[in-house]
């Protein structure tokens, strides 16, 4: 193989390297801050949330109203200023399911904000949990994710990683090499950021329907910060090291298995736009993987160096997430929590897990069974229900399972359904149950070794 002379200059390399390193720092570099592990974007989001916490719920409900009114007006009148704008049309010209979800989300948001109607709609464990605890976090994360994600996406880092890591990602996870950055950012950073990043790459034509579905439901782990919250709530914070190691082992096992079985394996390898040309991952003759990746990275960085255009696209992404996602999360999350709080549905659904937990020799199996399914409604419910269990072994298992299940309707599940990703509610139910059945035996085995 002949060696290839680089066609990029030092200045070209810096155009790629500097923004990409800033993006890695913001989204992928966890470090201790005020006693917890977090990432810089999360610190910025928490600052905004702390400064404006009292008004964010009201602003969020107003955005829900704006999304609903804009959608209804578009469906009825189809005004030209919306229909002729690619951005506004994408924002308001949605299908019937999303029209209904936006209406429901706005109504539930208003009922919760002004405490209208029955208390079980707006209580601290249902609507208020969404509007005053989760929505402010999402609102703040969306602001900085929308503005800063281009640093990860648009300056060549994905192209470089794609060239370097295709030989690992393809055989192990059945994913393109460029998805490695997406997966790491999802895993180390925050599940919501992972879904947003995946959705953007899918819309831009870099992932097929199958690849986007796999990444969105397999790697969007809850943040390290939340993992610490769960283990602390379970009064097992002294075991955080072995706890997070267990999560990584079980999570990687699920990430290897899930893409190879339905429903993810049945998703088509077609693109968001039907006639999109697939991304070519082959390394041309004369290049090493690093040389080819760096060449592609510098070319991408040169094309995307217009700051004004990037800022405009970033602001549009923020508005798209605020108007498009918040009402959906409010609708789906509140309904799921109402079911969990006011009906025995999850208790019934948990009964099949009693013999499984008994077979795996998990103490207090009957008490732990409900926690195996209630996490589908909200990621913190297993910790709330399981914290009263006496056995440390069982609390450890619940804490690990609740983090590795990934699909929580009050957060990631709602975001997945609100995104353009090819995921249905039925898919989420099946994936949640499969992840539970895959990770549970691994977690229990690890727990037997630890205890």
PyMOL commands that set and color helices and strands:
alter all, ss='L'
color gray80, all
select helices_A, chain A and resi 10-28+40-77+80-83+86-92+96-113+119-122+127-153+157-173+179-189+191-203+209-218+224-233+237-258+264-266+289-303+307-342+345-350+352-359+365-369+371-374+381-386+392-404+412-418+425-450
alter helices_A, ss='H'
color red, helices_A
select strands_A, chain A and resi 31-33+36-38
alter strands_A, ss='S'
color yellow, strands_A
deselect
rebuild
show_as cartoon
